[in-house]
Amino acid sequence: MTNKATARRFYDLYNAGDLAAIERELLAPQATFSSNGAPLMDVRAYRAFGQMWRDAFGDLTIDVLDQIEESDQVVSRLRARGRHSGELMGLPATGRTIDIAGISIDRFSEGMLIERSEVYDLFGMMQQLGALPSSATN
């Protein structure tokens, strides 16, 4: 499987809610993860982080819109959508839907994901959930 295919498989499994398969099939044991500037996470912490999002957005899907592969790295342009049906970091479920953009940069070794850095439009998400104003007023 190419690195691009492995990156796509990650999102296929995530969309199916199979976080255990991601860990078992795609992640190197020493893999590290960074998301929106949060402290670096190991595999266990990243799995809990991913589960938190699945719990908050039960129907969350992440679509891969574009990918670029060079050497041992894959960049994916992403679109995340879902209905806010559970608590998210203290914010009670709103029932609102989100549709946000994201980017992930993955590094691979011997076909396994060893490093991921991802950024999603969390500001836009909070606006869509009604937790922040949707436009600035003067």
C-alpha positions in Angstrom: 0.0 0.0 0.0 1.3 3.5 -0.9 1.7 6.1 1.8 -1.2 8.0 0.1 -3.4 4.9 0.3 -2.4 4.4 4.0 -3.4 8.0 4.8 -6.7 7.5 3.0 -7.3 4.2 4.9 -6.8 6.1 8.2 -9.8 8.3 7.3 -11.9 5.4 6.1 -11.4 3.6 9.4 -12.0 6.7 11.4 -15.2 7.4 9.5 -16.3 3.9 10.3 -15.5 4.5 14.0 -12.8 1.8 14.1 -10.1 3.5 16.1 -8.7 0.2 17.2 -8.1 -0.9 13.6 -6.3 2.4 13.0 -3.9 1.7 15.9 -3.5 -2.0 15.0 -3.0 -1.6 11.2 -1.6 1.8 10.5 0.3 3.3 13.4 3.9 2.7 14.5 4.0 2.2 18.3 6.3 5.2 18.6 4.0 7.5 16.5 3.5 11.1 17.6 0.6 13.5 16.9 0.1 17.2 17.0 -3.3 18.8 16.6 -4.0 22.6 16.4 -1.0 23.4 18.5 -2.0 21.1 21.4 0.8 19.3 23.2 2.4 16.4 21.4 0.4 13.2 21.9 1.5 9.5 21.8 -0.7 6.8 20.2 -2.8 6.2 23.3 -3.5 9.9 23.9 -4.3 10.4 20.2 -6.8 7.5 20.2 -8.5 9.1 23.2 -8.5 12.5 21.4 -10.1 10.9 18.3 -12.7 9.2 20.5 -13.6 12.5 22.1 -14.4 13.9 18.6 -16.4 10.8 17.7 -18.4 11.1 21.0 -19.1 14.8 20.3 -20.1 14.2 16.7 -21.5 10.7 16.3 -21.8 11.0 12.6 -18.5 12.8 12.0 -17.0 12.1 8.6 -13.7 13.4 7.3 -13.4 13.5 3.5 -10.0 13.6 1.7 -10.3 16.3 -0.9 -6.7 16.3 -2.2 -3.4 14.6 -1.4 0.2 15.3 -2.3 2.9 12.7 -1.6 6.6 13.5 -1.6 9.3 11.2 -0.3 8.0 9.8 3.1 5.3 12.5 3.6 1.7 12.9 2.6 -0.3 16.1 2.8 -4.1 15.7 2.8 -6.6 18.5 2.4 -9.7 17.6 4.4 -13.3 18.4 5.0 -14.9 17.4 8.4 -18.7 17.3 8.8 -21.0 16.2 11.5 -23.8 17.0 13.9 -22.9 18.0 17.4 -24.7 15.3 19.4 -22.5 15.0 22.5 -20.5 17.2 24.9 -17.3 18.7 23.4 -14.7 20.0 25.9 -17.5 21.3 28.2 -19.8 22.5 25.5 -23.1 20.7 25.7 -24.5 19.2 22.5 -26.1 21.9 20.3 -27.6 19.7 17.6 -26.0 22.0 15.0 -23.9 20.7 12.1 -20.3 21.6 11.3 -18.6 21.8 8.0 -14.9 22.7 8.4 -11.6 22.5 6.5 -8.5 20.8 7.7 -5.0 19.8 6.7 -2.9 16.9 7.8 0.8 16.2 7.2 1.7 12.6 7.7 5.2 11.0 7.8 5.6 7.3 7.2 8.3 4.7 7.8 8.1 1.2 6.4 4.4 1.7 5.5 3.4 2.8 9.0 2.4 6.3 10.2 5.0 7.7 12.5 4.1 11.3 12.7 1.0 13.4 12.1 0.5 17.2 12.3 -3.0 18.4 11.7 -4.9 21.6 11.8 -8.6 22.1 11.6 -10.7 25.4 11.5 -11.7 25.3 15.1 -12.7 29.0 15.1 -15.1 28.3 12.3 -16.4 25.2 14.1 -17.1 27.2 17.2 -18.9 29.8 15.2 -21.0 27.1 13.5 -21.9 25.7 17.0 -23.0 29.1 18.2 -20.2 29.3 20.8 -18.6 32.4 19.1 -20.2 35.2 17.1 -20.4 34.4 13.4 -19.2 37.9 12.3 -17.4 40.7 13.9 -19.3 43.9 14.7 -17.8 47.3 15.3 
